[in-house]
């Protein structure tokens, strides 16, 4: 029985602080109001509860991710685009976004008590004609946020998709060039807002999945070394078009893919070989099974644990603890 003088169940404030979801909190409220409160307590209780939830979620970043437009106006190179962005829910890979014309960055900032000062931009895949934004971006961002790593979901530009499936004549270099430009801009924006988001501008990484990994590698391999991320993680993807020139010095790289990936396996292997030929030694995790697009899926294969191994790699790089001042 809660203390009537306190108006709150003993564990309510702690539960809210720890970032409970709204559904779970609503069940607590329902039980409390229905069983333990007099009618005269309801109005002040509801008002105080709403304020507590709002403050807790604002502090943790669980409910209110700040979203910024990447460019101050129309993104350069797509001024003549007239397509309308589409969002498709409940697909086999969750929410999918099509025909993106206005690229954005959504911040998932961890609670200050667990913040590491590290930030990672996350780019979803979809052959640069769609974005699997839930499976390959938001779910990963939430995982990173829980680990104290700020994550920034990149919704990058993609040309208008006409018809079903992936176009047979798709030129990945042409389709992904807008995403790469947005990725380069995203690194600049994150570094500009580093103090606001509680991260170091020298601890900004870039992770991408499938075509998002092509975006990540495009950002990594750009000629301006100062504009590159501090580390990169192309996951089951990489350059799907012409192999870019590989600089002799690059930031640390983490790669992961499955041997039974019939979509991207060949391209990823070629990129890995190109890196080795240039003297670059990435961290490499090749799984016996997992297929393409495993991301945060649980399939009962060792690829289920790639994100844990990525975290251990970050730990070895010194990115899982706050930098010494």
HUBELHU-V568948 format. One line per field, one symbol per residue. phi: phi as a letter, one per 40 degrees, with the letter a starting at -180 (. if undefined). A space follows every 10 residues. Layout:
phi = ???
This chain:
phi = .cccccgbcd ccccccccgd cccccccccc ccccbbbcdc cccccccccd cccccccccc gcbbccbbcc bcbccchbcc cbcbcbbbcf cdbgcbbbfc bbcbbbcbcc ddcbccgbbb cbbcciggba bccccbaccc ccccdccgbc bbcccccbcc cbgcgcdccc cccccccccc cccccccccc ccbdcccgbc ccbbbbbabf cccccdcccc cdcccccccc aabcbfaicc bccccbccbb cdbbbaabcc cccbdccccc cdccccccgc bccbbbccai gbgcfccbbg bccdbdcccc cccdcccgcb bdccc
